[in-house]
Amino acid sequence: MKLLRLVAPVFLFVSSPVFAGGSLDLSINNESAGLEYDATRMGSELHILMGVLHHEDNKDLLSLGMNVVDVRTQASPVKIGIGGKILAYSAGSEEGAALAIGGFVRYAPAELNGLGFSGHVYYSPSVLSFDETENIKDLGVKIEYKLLPTAAVYLGFRFVEASEEKLANDIEIAKDGHLGLRIHF
């Protein structure tokens, strides 16, 4: 219930008329499921994103981020975003949060007829981590295929890991391949 009270105002803000469209990204495998919503602010390059990743081994990751996205021209095959995410995790009895800095890149040249590649890297050093969390790493790569102008399917790999001061071993939140669907609206 606490989480709902914290996240509800953000959903209201993002659903306001100031934001025009965005994308919804669903990724799954046998043990985990992720959902991410990326809202685009009208008249700017600002993107607000919210996501949740659940693993059946009692591991959850919530993210709330903001990126400035550069698309040089509509015909450009490269899309780059730079920004940050607040990452909050729960893995069994361990919990933590951090502000991670990073970005993403997507490359989809017209010559490949809908095939594209993308990746993201977000990292939080100890100075931007809260409580017992030392750092968080969030890395991912995807091979995508655009089925429609507004929908793409992909194969991806993600790695999310947190380090805590009191633990000798790192907490692996996700390290898996997955299938995904991204819809633009």
ABEGO torsion letter per residue (X at the ends): XAAAAAAAAAAAAAABAABBEEBBBBBBBAABBBBBBBBBBBGBABBBBBBBBBBAAGBBBBBBBBBBBBBABAABABBBBBEBBBBBBBBEABBBBBBBBEEBBBBBBAAAGGBBBBBBBBBBBAAABBEABABBBBBBBBBBBBABAABBBBBBBBBBBBBBAABABBBBABBBBBBBBBBBX
